[in-house]
Structures are given as C-alpha cells and as structure tokens.
Amino acid sequence: MTTVIGVDVGGTFTDLVLHDAATGEIRVAKQPTTPSAPERGVLAAVDAAVPADLLARCRHFVHGTTVGLNALLERRGATVGLITTAGFRDVLEIRRGDRDDPYDLFWTPPPPLVPRRLRLEVAERVAADGSVVRDLEPEDVRRAAETFAAEGVDAVAIVLVNSYANPAHEAHAAELLRQAGFAGPVSLSHEVSGEYREYERTCTTVVDAFVRHRMGPYLHNLDRELRARGFAGELLVTRSGGGALALAEAAARPFETILSGPVAGAAATARLAASLGIGTAVAADVGGTSFDTALIEDGRLPLLYQGEVVGLPLQSPWVDVRSVGAGGGSIAYADAGGLLRVGPRSAGADPGPACYQRGGTEPTVTDAALHLGMIPRGHISGGIELSEDAAARALAPLTGPTGIDGVDAVAVGVIRIAAAHMAQAVRGVTVERGVDPRGGAVVAFGGAGPVFGCLLADELDVDTVVVPPNAGNFSAVGLVQADIVRTAARTMVRPLDDEALPLVERVTETLFERLAQPGAVREVDLDLRHRGQEHTLTIPVRLGEDDVAAVSARFSEAYHRAFGHTLPDPLEIVTVRATGRVVLDADRPMVPAPPSGESGRGTTRLWSFRRGAWTEAPVVRREDLDGVAEGPLLVVEPTATTYVDAGFAAETHESGCLVITRKDRS
C-alpha cells in the first residue's frame, strides 16, 4: 500500500488530497464542510474522489480536525469533575492573577470548564522534589466518586500538586476512583503534561477530559465508516505541534489535536520553503472563516510549548499559528458609527456567502471578490454555482449606513479591510518579533489565499508571492507529508553544569521508554533560562556530542536573537523534552497539481486595486501559463484562483509553484 490520503476540515470546505507514490496519481476534492457532523463532509470528499479499489490500497489516512477546537469554542464537551490537592480547589479561577487585556475595564476571564461544586479536594501532599509530605486519604477520593455519580459527571481530571515529580498519588487516586465505580474517561495530569505550573497543568488536564468526550467517538465513527468503504490502513490525526498521532493516541490525548487543522498548512509551507531555499516565508492561509499565518525561518516551524485557546492555556507542543476572523465567509457590516467593518463573524459553510445561493443573505468577502471579478464567474469546487446578482444584492444595503457611493466601492472597501486584517496578523508573527517580512516571500494558499496574495504583498511591501501546487488544498498536502510524532516532557529545575547533562540523558531515556516508538528518530530539547528569570527558551541538544559550553553558546545565540543582548548570569535547566519521530516516507516530493480539465476562459472584467479601475484581463489555466505573464490576470485551477494585479508578473517555477514578483511600485 503506497497511497496516502490527507483530509483537512475547514470552516467552509473539507479538502482532500490523494497521492499514490507508486503511480504518481494525484486526486483532489473539495466538499462543503458539515459543521453539525464533520465526518459527513470528510466521507463526502472520500466518496467524490477515491474509488473503493484505491481506498483499499491506502496505507495512511491523515486527518486534520477541528472537533476538539470547536468543542472548546462552543463549550460543548463532557461534564468534567476535578480532583485536586486540598487548598487548590480554586486554581482555575485564580489563574495567574493577571488580566489578558489590562486596558479593558470590562474584561472578565473565561469561566472555568469545571464549576466549583465539581472541583473536589483530597488530603495529600507531594513536595517539589517528589518526596511524600502527606499520604493520600482514600476516603476523600471515594466521597468525590459519590458526588460525581450524583452530578452525572462524564469525565474526571485528577491534578495533584507536584505530581510531575512523583505521580504515585495520582495513579492511586485513579485506581480508587475506578474501584468506587466510575467508568468514564480519567485524565491524569502527569500523563497529560509532566510539567510544573499548577494553573497551566490543571487547565490542560481539564481540557483533555472536556474534549475527549467528543473527540473519541468522532474518530472511532470516522474509522468505522472508512473501513466499511474498504479502507484497511492506519488512521492518523495531526497534532497541534506538527506531525501526526495514531487513532488510539489521538483519542486518548485529544488536547494535542486542538489546532490540528491550521498546523498542517504551516508544516507544508515549511517543507516548501526549505525545498525552494526561501529563508523567510510567511504562510498565508485564507479559508472560509479565518486567516491563519505563521513565520517560517530557514524551513523550521515556529514551535512553542504552551499555547492558548479562548483564554485557556495548554501545556502542549504548539506551532505558533496566528488566526484572525478574515476569511472568505467573513461578514461585512456597518458599525454604530457608520464605518465599514469585516468579520470576525462568518457565514461559514451553512448558509455560506450570499453568492453560494444556499440561504445566506449577508454580504461576505467572497461576495465582494466575486463582484470585483477576483474569482471567475460560474461554478466552484463542491458543485456550488455562484450568483453575481445575489452578491450585489447582499452588498447593496451597506451603501446607505456607510455613505459609500455604490456597490463597487463597497466591495473594494470590504476587500481592502480584509487584507488589512490579514496584514496585521502577519506583523504579529514578524515585525513584533524583530523580523522584517520585506526580505521574504508570502506563501499564499487556502481557497482564497491566492486571491489575496498581491494585496498582502502591497500591504506588507513584499516583492514575492508563491502559490504552491494544489493551493486550495495545500493544508491537506501538509497532511500527506506528515510524520508520526510523539512527545513527552518532565520539569527538572537544576543548574546547567557538568553533572546536568548525564542526568538529562537518564531522564530522556525514561521519557523515550514512555513514548515506546521503536525505530523513531530521537530529538531532545531543553528549556533553559538565566538563574533568577521566570521564562525560558527551548534549545535543541545533541546528547553524547554537546558539552555544557556548546549548549550555553546555543542558548546565548538564541537569547541574543530574541532580545538583542546577552547576559553573563549562569544558566539553569527547567524542563527536559523528548520527541520521537517516525518518518513515514523519507522521500516525499511536493505533490503536483492535477490538470484542471477545463478549457481556457478568454477574458474577464475585473477590478485592479493598483490602478483603481475596472479592466479587461485574461483568464489563464494554471497548466497553460507559459513564460512570464503580467497582471492584471486571473490564473485558475480546480481548487483556487490566483489574482495577479497590475504591477506584478507570474510565472511557473520548475517545482510547479506559481511565483508572482513585483515589477513596479506605483
């Protein structure tokens, strides 16, 4: 079995890419997402593009899902009970005692996922060095089990103080809970995180218990339906930190998949940038509901080890993808002062933009783009027929409250505002980190990414835009390219000295034994900081090769890059991190795009933002683009349309990428 299928569930469309390495066959599909039951959209994409005999030869089915994320966004998950050490019942509400927005007088923290009546204390205490100060009181756990049974609790999170240093009490509490008759999922903090910081570890464990109730059944249902269609391979789910998990582990550790979808596009961008030798690349993924961006430097994903979703911190490897509500379905409206606004509210997949003729009536970015000729008239992927009249009818009511003269000007304003939102998100991952995006390239993908490539280039003053093959399904391409990755971490605060690295080796051996991945490539990182500091930088370490001086030098280089200076203070280790990576295919070329199967479309009437006027422009199939073609023009392919404005020129690179370069700065 040499076939690999990647399926990414977005807010509006579900994208599929199939790559058969043996024959070179490529298949793509784009079907409307079904928010109430995401697996239906996944299966519809499979049914549309993958015949039974090909599905039977599939080795891996790699899935990017938003089920866990949606459970958090909608607060629709398990009824969770929390067992914690006496005195720590309110850690979820005390948080860090700070404010996310210090200038918002009305800011309130998100309500905890576990109400206070279901947060129960047990007598026990473990010190930070792992020594037992007070034994666990079994009767407290039994009383908690009785309360949970009376309250209809679905899942339990057990978070005891300093259990990362000694998990014995947590394991015993779980055993007592089972003996008392609790049969639901139990999340133990030392298995979920293994790191210090009580609030963050508690929140991560609770999130794991909360989303497992929806993630596990969803994945098992999808696996069952695929196998009923003849699939005999392995179902994998992408991680928030890159790579993929096997089905069983994804169901057991769902918190690792919260940002499963957006990460795949960033991973594909990193691989593409490395293959093209692009030192600084900005991933620009414009979907139906959001714009997702990440900074890729030297082909490396920007990996963090703590993220945040809807105000809830998660201690998990996390590709730093920034998202804003500026996608094709983002709704335009006039605010109370008569100013034109766009997003973050979205028409989503149901009912979708007005021009989809599926019941939507509010004006969206897609309606504005269609009105301006930035996407071709007619039909798009998924069998959706576009209506120019419906788009114009949706945009027209905005002329009154905004005072903008005419539908054309409203549409132009909607597109410019959306592009400005996207550019601001890009500055958050570049300029705010001291990285100048002008020397890099924008990699534009997603269903609407290539539409906004030139506008983003103008907003950011970037000279190069790269549109990869299968641009509309590029996140699914990232799934096809994924490795199987497992991670584990353990907090170990101690000085970085000659005795430290042998101790790190022993700890990592224990962590890799937990990961249980025969044949995996082993990667080790250390969270380091100057003594007396609070926060850390994560530094890769080659155990057996590096000495303390080499590790210190690597830290100093990273510290200077991040903060512009170095300090003479001694270093200390905070956390040891182990990553096991099983490479599924060592030689994975970029997945080429299949031919569009459509005839050339001649010319179209479109709006040039750089000229500020309507113009008649050619429409060219991507596979027919020969040599350098100067804008304005549209380049069409099965899953996306590339808008090339005046002052830019497009040509096809030998890799299959469409490279758009600035020709003038007028």
NUVEX-15044 format. One record per residue (C-alpha): x, y, z. Coordinates in pm, 1 decimal. Layout:
N
         c1         c2         c3
          X          Y          Z
...
***
This chain:
666
         c1         c2         c3
        0.0        0.0        0.0
      165.8      318.4     -118.4
     -129.9      554.5     -132.0
     -165.1      833.4      125.1
     -477.7     1044.2      172.1
     -490.1     1374.4      359.8
     -821.2     1536.0      457.7
     -843.2     1877.0      623.7
    -1172.1     2003.7      768.5
    -1204.3     2380.0      735.3
    -1478.2     2617.0      839.6
    -1637.9     2620.3      494.3
    -1480.7     2341.3      288.3
    -1335.3     1997.9      358.1
    -1026.4     1938.9      141.1
     -882.6     1606.9       24.3
     -553.5     1522.7     -144.7
     -461.3     1170.4     -252.7
     -106.7     1084.0     -360.4
       -9.5      743.0     -493.2
      370.8      731.2     -474.6
      386.4      418.1     -691.4
      195.6      555.5     -990.2
      227.1      930.2     -929.7
     -151.4      963.7     -942.0
     -294.8     1277.6     -782.1
     -655.6     1330.3     -683.6
     -807.2     1631.0     -512.4
    -1155.3     1706.1     -383.7
    -1324.9     1997.5     -213.8
    -1661.2     1944.7      -47.6
    -1869.3     2171.7      177.5
    -1799.5     2116.9      545.7
    -2087.4     1982.7      753.6
    -2048.0     2162.9     1089.4
    -2311.0     1958.2     1274.6
    -2138.3     1631.5     1178.7
    -1785.6     1694.4     1039.0
    -1735.0     1329.0      946.8
    -2006.1     1360.1      679.6
    -1801.8     1619.6      492.7
    -1490.2     1401.5      523.8
    -1671.0     1097.2      387.2
    -1829.3     1304.9      108.4
    -1480.4     1411.8       -4.1
    -1365.5     1048.6        2.2
    -1669.9      933.7     -194.1
    -1619.8     1210.5     -451.5
    -1253.0     1140.5     -527.5
    -1147.0      795.3     -405.4
    -1284.5      477.2     -564.0
    -1307.0      168.0     -344.5
    -1008.2       -8.6     -501.1
     -784.3      293.2     -442.9
     -909.4      337.4      -85.5
     -829.3      -28.8      -19.9
     -465.8       35.4     -122.7
     -434.6      338.3      105.1
     -158.5      299.6      363.6
     -230.3      607.6      574.6
     -535.0      831.6      605.3
     -412.1     1153.7      771.7
     -680.4     1378.8      914.2
     -672.7     1738.1     1034.7
     -974.1     1802.8     1254.7
    -1135.6     2095.2     1434.7
    -1362.9     1881.5     1654.4
    -1162.0     1947.9     1971.6
    -1126.8     2318.5     1893.8
    -1498.8     2351.9     1822.7
    -1581.6     2176.2     2149.5
    -1388.1     2447.4     2334.6
    -1523.2     2734.2     2125.9
    -1881.0     2617.1     2171.1
    -1833.6     2493.0     2530.2
    -1993.4     2166.0     2423.7
    -1798.6     1884.0     2583.5
    -1807.3     1647.6     2876.2
    -1934.4     1732.5     3223.1
    -1597.7     1724.7     3398.5
    -1517.9     1665.9     3763.9
    -1181.3     1769.7     3910.5
     -994.9     1600.5     4196.2
     -714.7     1816.7     4332.0
     -496.7     1865.1     4638.3
     -658.7     2031.5     4938.3
     -612.3     2407.5     4912.9
     -600.8     2413.0     4530.5
     -970.9     2391.4     4451.4
     -990.4     2740.6     4301.9
     -673.4     2743.7     4092.1
     -882.5     2750.2     3771.3
    -1043.7     3078.2     3880.2
     -743.4     3241.0     4048.7
     -543.9     3176.5     3727.9
     -227.4     3388.9     3733.3
     -396.6     3684.1     3894.4
     -339.1     3897.6     3586.4
     -558.8     4038.5     3310.0
     -538.8     3940.6     2944.5
     -619.9     4299.0     2847.3
     -505.2     4547.0     3115.7
     -673.0     4839.1     2934.0
    -1020.9     4682.8     2912.0
    -1213.3     4788.2     3222.0
    -1484.0     4533.8     3145.0
    -1255.9     4236.5     3077.2
    -1355.0     3919.8     3256.0
    -1173.1     3585.3     3243.1
    -1342.8     3296.6     3065.3
    -1546.8     3085.5     3306.5
    -1368.6     2765.9     3414.5
    -1468.7     2444.5     3240.0
    -1539.8     2284.7     3579.4
    -1792.4     2452.7     3814.4
    -1685.3     2487.4     4175.1
    -1924.8     2221.0     4305.3
    -1743.8     1964.9     4086.5
    -1393.6     2069.3     4195.7
    -1325.9     1845.8     4495.8
    -1025.3     1836.8     4728.4
     -839.0     1537.5     4866.9
     -591.0     1533.2     5151.4
     -237.7     1456.5     5022.7
       87.6     1637.9     4955.4
      397.9     1574.2     4747.0
      695.1     1812.1     4764.6
      863.6     1961.1     4458.6
     1147.6     1707.7     4490.5
      898.8     1418.9     4474.2
      910.9     1329.0     4842.6
      577.3     1246.7     5009.7
      480.9     1500.2     5276.0
      135.0     1354.0     5342.0
      -14.4     1028.1     5218.8
     -328.7     1030.1     5003.7
     -651.4      992.4     5203.0
     -854.1      720.5     5020.2
    -1185.6      817.1     5178.5
    -1167.6     1163.0     5015.4
    -1148.4     1001.7     4671.1
    -1443.6      773.8     4746.7
    -1654.8     1071.3     4856.7
    -1558.6     1252.1     4535.7
    -1671.7      949.5     4332.7
    -2011.9      956.6     4507.8
    -2052.1     1326.7     4427.4
    -1957.0     1273.6     4063.8
    -2208.3      989.9     4030.2
    -2484.8     1207.2     4177.4
    -2396.1     1500.1     3947.6
    -2378.7     1296.3     3625.8
    -2008.7     1362.0     3562.4
    -1885.3     1216.9     3230.4
    -1507.1     1255.2     3275.8
    -1268.5     1324.2     3563.5
     -941.7     1518.5     3569.4
     -701.3     1436.5     3853.0
     -443.0     1708.0     3920.7
     -238.1     1678.5     4238.8
       35.0     1920.2     4339.4
      385.9     1832.1     4215.5
      265.7     1506.7     4059.4
      507.6     1568.3     3770.0
      784.6     1488.1     4023.4
      607.8     1187.4     4178.2
      286.8     1056.0     4015.4
      214.3      784.6     4272.2
      -75.1      967.9     4439.6
     -244.6     1047.4     4107.7
     -219.7      684.7     3995.9
     -358.5      568.8     4332.4
     -645.3      818.6     4314.4
     -738.9      692.2     3967.1
     -738.1      333.7     4096.0
     -960.9      427.6     4389.7
    -1197.2      612.6     4154.5
    -1235.8      300.3     3940.8
    -1290.3       85.0     4248.8
    -1568.5      321.4     4351.9
    -1745.7      250.7     4023.2
    -1655.0      544.2     3795.7
    -1636.7      408.5     3439.3
    -1582.2      726.4     3233.5
    -1255.0      872.9     3099.3
     -995.8      979.2     3358.3
     -721.2     1228.9     3269.8
     -411.3     1229.1     3493.1
     -201.9     1544.6     3487.1
      135.5     1366.0     3497.5
       37.2     1174.2     3182.4
     -105.6     1479.5     3008.0
      171.2     1729.2     3084.7
      453.0     1627.4     3320.5
      545.8     1994.5     3372.0
      522.5     2235.1     3660.9
      297.0     2546.1     3685.4
      -18.7     2437.0     3867.0
     -270.7     2654.5     3681.0
     -147.1     2564.8     3333.2
     -119.1     2192.9     3414.5
     -464.5     2188.7     3574.0
     -621.9     2368.6     3279.7
     -454.5     2138.5     3025.3
     -574.4     1827.4     3207.7
     -929.0     1960.3     3234.8
     -932.5     2048.5     2862.8
     -816.8     1695.1     2784.2
    -1105.4     1549.3     2982.6
    -1352.4     1801.3     2837.8
    -1284.9     1736.6     2466.4
    -1221.1     1361.5     2491.0
    -1595.5     1307.6     2524.6
    -1644.6     1435.6     2166.2
    -1312.5     1352.6     2003.2
    -1301.8      980.7     2084.4
    -1645.4      890.2     1942.7
    -1588.9     1113.4     1638.3
    -1260.0      945.7     1546.4
    -1391.1      594.8     1605.6
    -1703.3      665.8     1396.8
    -1488.7      801.2     1113.3
    -1259.0      499.0     1131.8
    -1556.9      263.0     1122.8
    -1711.4      437.0      819.8
    -1381.7      434.8      630.7
    -1333.4       65.4      695.5
    -1687.9       -1.7      578.0
    -1578.2      155.2      247.5
    -1277.9      -77.8      224.2
    -1002.6      121.6      399.0
     -750.0     -115.7      558.8
     -465.2      119.5      650.6
     -395.1      339.3      953.9
     -593.5      647.6     1050.6
     -367.4      929.1     1177.2
     -459.9     1266.6     1328.0
     -234.4     1571.1     1309.3
     -100.2     1733.0     1626.0
     -100.8     2099.1     1724.8
      278.5     2072.0     1739.1
      320.1     1918.4     1393.1
      334.9     1555.7     1288.1
       56.2     1306.2     1348.4
      -76.5     1068.4     1612.7
     -224.5      723.7     1568.6
     -600.2      697.6     1620.7
     -579.6      540.7     1966.8
     -340.4      802.9     2097.7
     -534.9     1092.2     1944.7
     -847.4      965.2     2119.0
     -653.6      925.5     2446.8
     -470.2     1261.3     2422.0
     -715.7     1488.3     2236.5
     -566.5     1808.6     2379.2
     -272.2     1754.1     2142.2
     -504.0     1795.5     1841.2
     -678.2     2122.0     1931.4
     -510.6     2315.3     1645.5
     -483.8     2012.1     1420.8
     -608.3     2183.5     1104.6
     -415.5     2514.4     1072.5
      -84.4     2348.2     1161.1
      -87.1     2128.3      850.4
      -68.0     2432.5      622.5
      222.0     2577.0      819.8
      404.2     2242.9      802.8
      354.7     2225.8      425.6
      485.5     2582.7      397.0
      797.8     2492.5      595.0
      871.7     2196.5      367.0
      808.6     2409.6       57.3
     1028.1     2696.1      181.5
     1313.0     2455.4      256.6
     1290.0     2297.6      -89.4
     1292.1     2638.9     -261.5
     1564.4     2787.2      -41.7
     1338.6     3062.7       95.3
     1493.5     3188.1      419.5
     1189.6     3382.5      543.5
      844.1     3267.3      441.7
      506.4     3385.0      567.0
      228.5     3126.4      547.7
      -91.1     3300.0      434.2
     -380.5     3054.7      459.3
     -713.2     3218.5      373.9
    -1003.4     2982.6      429.7
    -1373.8     3028.6      462.7
    -1384.8     3150.7      822.8
    -1033.3     3261.1      913.8
     -690.6     3374.8      803.8
     -408.4     3166.8      952.2
      -46.3     3276.7      936.6
      290.9     3157.3     1064.4
      650.7     3270.1     1021.9
      881.2     3007.4      872.4
     1254.9     3076.2      906.8
     1509.5     2850.2      737.4
     1243.2     2587.2      678.5
     1167.0     2544.9     1052.2
      823.4     2550.2     1211.0
      784.6     2809.5     1490.2
      731.1     2564.9     1776.1
      614.8     2674.0     2120.5
      545.5     2457.0     2423.4
      242.1     2636.3     2557.9
      -49.4     2778.9     2365.9
     -384.9     2929.9     2442.4
     -736.3     2876.3     2307.4
    -1025.3     3104.0     2409.9
     -824.4     3221.4     2710.8
     -735.6     2869.4     2828.2
     -364.0     2778.8     2842.4
     -249.5     2439.6     2714.6
       85.7     2281.5     2801.1
      146.2     2109.2     2471.3
      380.7     2144.8     2173.2
      222.3     2412.1     1961.0
      308.9     2552.5     1619.2
      270.9     2928.8     1653.8
      -10.3     2989.0     1405.9
     -198.2     3317.3     1445.5
     -561.6     3328.6     1333.8
     -799.5     3618.1     1271.7
    -1158.2     3617.4     1153.7
    -1085.4     3730.3      798.4
    -1180.0     3453.1      557.1
    -1395.2     3420.4      251.1
    -1708.9     3385.6      461.5
    -1634.8     3680.2      693.1
    -1937.9     3907.2      708.4
    -1918.5     4278.6      624.4
    -2135.4     4523.1      816.8
    -2171.0     4888.3      919.9
    -2098.2     4961.1     1285.5
    -2290.8     5203.6     1504.3
    -2081.8     5492.3     1371.9
    -2140.1     5403.6     1007.6
    -1792.2     5261.2      949.5
    -1749.2     4957.1      725.9
    -1627.5     4652.1      919.4
    -1538.1     4296.5      821.0
    -1553.1     3989.3     1049.2
    -1487.3     3810.5     1271.2
    -1841.0     3671.5     1235.6
    -1861.6     3433.0      941.9
    -2131.2     3284.0      721.9
    -1936.4     2957.0      746.6
    -2039.0     2654.2      547.0
    -2408.0     2684.3      630.6
    -2558.7     2900.1      489.3
    -2235.9     3035.8      339.5
    -2185.8     3357.1      137.3
    -2489.7     3501.8      -39.7
    -2344.9     3422.3     -382.1
    -2347.8     3048.7     -297.4
    -2729.5     3058.7     -316.3
    -2765.0     2831.0      -15.8
    -2970.1     3060.6      203.1
    -2711.3     3322.0      300.6
    -2816.2     3685.6      266.7
    -2544.7     3881.2      449.8
    -2252.8     4030.9      249.5
    -1920.3     3849.7      277.7
    -1564.8     3877.7      149.0
    -1642.8     3614.6     -115.0
    -1937.7     3821.6     -239.6
    -1710.3     4125.1     -272.6
    -1441.9     3923.3     -454.8
    -1697.2     3781.3     -699.4
    -1844.0     4125.9     -764.6
    -1495.4     4260.0     -843.6
    -1412.4     3971.6    -1077.1
    -1134.7     3840.1     -849.6
    -1281.1     3492.3     -873.4
    -1425.2     3360.7    -1200.8
    -1797.0     3366.3    -1257.9
    -1971.6     3032.3    -1280.4
    -1916.9     2735.3    -1050.8
    -1653.3     2649.2     -791.6
    -1540.7     2329.4     -621.7
    -1808.3     2129.9     -447.1
    -2058.4     2194.1     -723.8
    -2152.8     2541.3     -595.8
    -2290.8     2776.9     -861.1
    -2200.2     3140.5     -796.2
    -2454.9     3419.1     -844.1
    -2329.4     3770.4     -921.0
    -2677.7     3910.0     -869.1
    -2702.3     3757.1     -520.8
    -2361.6     3902.2     -429.9
    -2462.2     4251.2     -547.7
    -2795.0     4231.9     -360.4
    -2611.7     4141.5      -39.1
    -2357.8     4424.1      -74.1
    -2602.7     4697.6     -175.9
    -2757.6     4761.8      170.2
    -2414.2     4868.7      301.5
    -2411.7     5180.8       81.9
    -2672.1     5356.8      298.0
    -2535.3     5335.2      654.3
    -2171.4     5373.0      544.5
    -2231.1     5657.8      298.9
    -2014.9     5478.0       41.3
    -2111.6     5560.3     -313.9
    -2213.3     5243.4     -493.2
    -2174.0     4867.9     -467.9
    -1837.5     4873.8     -646.3
    -1686.5     5099.0     -380.1
    -1836.5     4886.6     -100.4
    -1683.2     4572.3     -249.1
    -1343.3     4742.6     -281.4
    -1365.7     4854.1       81.7
    -1453.5     4504.4      202.8
    -1152.3     4350.7       26.3
     -911.8     4621.1      146.7
    -1030.0     4590.3      507.6
     -996.0     4211.2      498.2
     -644.2     4242.6      353.2
     -551.9     4493.8      625.6
     -669.3     4249.1      896.9
     -456.7     3976.4      740.0
     -150.6     4200.5      716.1
     -184.9     4298.8     1080.7
     -184.1     3931.1     1179.8
      131.6     3879.2      972.1
      301.2     4170.1     1150.5
      221.3     3994.9     1477.3
      442.2     3699.5     1379.7
      711.8     3902.9     1201.4
      761.7     4268.6     1292.7
      665.0     4215.5     1658.0
      944.7     3956.1     1676.5
     1202.0     4175.1     1510.4
     1171.2     4002.7     1169.6
     1135.3     4221.0      859.2
      894.3     4044.2      620.6
     1005.9     4257.2      324.3
     1302.6     4032.0      258.0
     1090.4     3717.7      245.1
      805.3     3569.7       47.6
      433.7     3527.9      110.4
      320.5     3170.0       51.8
      -48.5     3208.4      -35.1
     -282.9     2910.6      -13.7
     -624.7     2803.1      101.8
     -934.4     2856.7     -106.9
     -893.1     3236.9     -102.1
     -520.5     3277.8      -24.2
     -410.5     3323.9     -388.3
     -688.5     3581.7     -432.1
     -525.5     3796.9     -162.8
     -158.0     3729.0     -243.8
      -88.1     4053.2     -430.9
     -291.2     4263.3     -186.6
      -93.3     4119.0      103.6
      231.6     4186.0      -82.9
      131.7     4552.5     -116.2
       20.7     4577.6      248.2
      349.7     4426.4      369.5
      576.3     4573.3       99.3
      685.0     4221.9       -0.8
      811.7     4159.9     -353.8
      744.0     3785.7     -391.8
      432.4     3572.9     -360.8
      449.3     3193.7     -401.4
      134.4     2997.8     -482.5
      203.8     2624.4     -432.4
       51.2     2344.0     -637.8
     -291.4     2240.0     -508.2
     -312.9     2580.5     -342.0
     -674.1     2540.9     -236.0
     -595.5     2205.3      -74.1
     -244.2     2285.8       46.4
     -320.7     2212.9      411.2
     -424.2     1864.1      302.5
      -89.6     1838.8      119.5
       74.1     1905.6      457.2
     -119.7     1611.3      597.5
        4.1     1382.7      321.6
      361.1     1481.3      414.1
      323.9     1426.4      791.6
      542.7     1204.1     1011.3
      421.0     1018.5     1321.1
      537.6     1224.4     1620.0
      513.4     1158.5     1993.8
      642.6     1386.4     2268.0
      697.3     1377.7     2643.3
      838.3     1629.7     2890.1
      945.1     1647.7     3251.8
     1021.9     1950.0     3463.8
     1366.8     1926.0     3625.7
     1486.6     2257.3     3768.7
     1862.9     2247.1     3827.6
     2180.8     2434.4     3725.3
     2331.2     2366.1     3383.4
     2668.3     2227.2     3487.3
     2890.6     1927.2     3419.6
     2666.1     1699.3     3624.4
     2349.8     1810.0     3445.8
     2388.1     1650.5     3101.3
     2436.2     1291.2     3229.7
     2123.3     1342.7     3439.9
     1938.6     1474.1     3132.4
     2039.8     1158.1     2944.9
     1887.1      938.8     3215.9
     1565.5     1141.7     3218.5
     1533.0     1131.0     2840.2
     1581.8      754.8     2837.3
     1285.8      728.7     3074.9
     1079.5      959.6     2854.7
     1162.6      767.4     2536.5
     1065.3      442.7     2711.8
      725.4      603.0     2776.9
      694.2      701.9     2412.0
      756.3      339.9     2304.4
      845.7      412.1     1940.8
     1086.1      154.4     1800.5
     1290.7      295.5     1515.7
     1196.0      655.4     1586.2
     1436.9      942.4     1529.7
     1508.7     1087.3     1874.1
     1515.1     1461.5     1936.5
     1595.8     1625.0     2272.0
     1534.5     1985.7     2374.8
     1595.0     2172.6     2698.6
     1400.9     2467.0     2836.6
     1677.7     2694.6     2966.3
     1687.1     3032.6     3138.3
     1926.6     3255.0     3328.5
     1911.1     3187.8     3700.0
     1656.5     3420.6     3858.2
     1446.6     3458.4     3544.1
     1091.1     3331.2     3505.6
     1059.6     3238.1     3138.2
     1265.1     3006.8     2919.8
     1394.8     2946.0     2568.6
     1384.8     2596.9     2419.3
     1721.2     2481.6     2285.6
     1794.9     2161.9     2087.0
     2062.8     1938.3     2240.6
     2269.1     1657.2     2087.6
     2320.4     1423.7     2381.4
     2656.2     1248.3     2369.7
     2802.0     1520.7     2148.2
     2732.0     1854.3     2317.1
     2906.0     1969.3     2631.4
     2789.5     2246.0     2865.1
     2981.5     2510.7     2668.2
     2813.3     2414.0     2340.6
     2465.7     2419.5     2495.7
     2537.2     2754.6     2664.8
     2661.4     2904.7     2338.2
     2347.5     2788.7     2157.6
     2132.1     2944.3     2429.0
     2322.9     3275.1     2414.7
     2276.2     3291.6     2038.1
     1901.9     3230.7     2070.1
     1875.4     3479.3     2358.0
     2050.0     3749.9     2156.8
     1827.1     3683.3     1856.2
     1515.8     3713.2     2074.1
     1612.2     4006.5     2296.7
     1901.8     4185.1     2126.3
     2153.9     4132.5     2406.7
     2312.4     3863.7     2623.3
     2365.3     3824.9     2998.4
     2659.7     3680.7     3192.5
     2439.8     3509.8     3452.5
     2462.2     3129.0     3494.7
     2203.4     2906.9     3325.3
     1961.8     2654.5     3466.0
     1754.9     2377.3     3315.9
     1378.9     2393.5     3371.2
     1227.2     2120.5     3153.2
     1359.8     1824.7     2953.4
     1169.2     1748.9     2629.9
     1183.8     1429.4     2424.8
     1042.1     1388.5     2074.6
     1021.2     1062.9     1880.9
      966.8     1096.4     1506.5
      879.5      804.9     1277.0
      936.2      916.2      917.9
      662.9      760.0      705.4
      833.5      836.3      374.8
     1185.0      977.8      362.3
     1144.5     1093.7        1.2
      823.8     1289.0      -30.9
      834.3     1524.1     -327.1
      592.9     1812.3     -349.8
      252.7     1686.2     -459.3
      192.0     1826.6     -809.9
     -145.8     1965.5     -904.7
     -364.1     1765.4    -1142.6
     -475.9     1937.5    -1463.9
     -787.3     2148.3    -1427.7
     -972.6     1967.0    -1703.3
    -1124.7     2297.9    -1812.1
    -1081.5     2492.4    -2130.7
     -934.1     2839.7    -2133.6
    -1182.4     3108.5    -2041.8
    -1064.8     3403.8    -2251.9
    -1100.1     3733.5    -2071.8
    -1297.8     3874.7    -1782.4
    -1384.4     4213.1    -1636.1
    -1203.4     4262.2    -1304.2
    -1102.7     4538.7    -1066.9
     -737.2     4642.0    -1042.8
     -660.7     4773.5     -696.0
     -331.8     4924.5     -807.2
     -496.1     5112.6    -1095.5
     -816.8     5183.5     -906.2
    -1022.2     5096.4    -1212.2
    -1201.4     4818.9    -1398.0
    -1003.4     4642.5    -1667.1
    -1044.8     4360.1    -1915.9
     -799.0     4086.7    -1819.0
     -711.5     3738.0    -1942.6
     -815.8     3421.6    -1759.3
     -548.6     3150.7    -1789.2
     -549.1     2787.8    -1678.4
     -258.9     2727.2    -1443.2
     -117.7     2443.4    -1654.9
     -130.8     2668.3    -1964.4
       72.5     2950.5    -1809.9
      381.6     2975.7    -2030.1
      666.4     3216.6    -1961.4
      606.8     3542.3    -1774.9
      250.1     3674.4    -1768.6
      199.6     4030.5    -1648.6
     -103.5     4136.6    -1448.7
     -379.8     4206.3    -1424.8
     -497.2     3849.5    -1491.4
     -661.5     3551.2    -1325.4
     -495.6     3210.1    -1306.6
     -748.9     2932.5    -1248.6
     -708.8     2578.1    -1117.0
     -950.9     2321.6     -968.2
     -941.8     2438.3     -605.4
     -833.6     2804.6     -611.9
     -798.6     3119.3     -821.3
     -489.4     3340.3     -824.6
     -548.4     3714.4     -870.1
     -247.1     3889.3    -1022.5
     -280.5     4268.2    -1005.3
     -118.6     4526.8    -1229.2
      249.2     4577.9    -1148.4
      300.9     4206.2    -1075.3
      403.1     3924.2    -1307.7
      351.1     3549.3    -1269.8
      548.2     3253.5    -1399.2
      562.3     2881.9    -1326.8
      865.3     2761.3    -1133.9
     1018.8     2421.7    -1213.7
      878.0     2296.6     -880.2
      524.8     2359.5    -1006.3
      482.3     2666.6     -785.4
      340.4     2984.6     -929.8
      585.3     3265.2     -846.3
      449.6     3619.8     -855.3
      701.2     3905.0     -844.7
      660.2     4279.0     -818.9
      757.5     4468.6    -1133.0
      688.2     4822.7    -1019.1
      599.0     5009.7     -700.2
      344.4     5250.6     -841.1
***
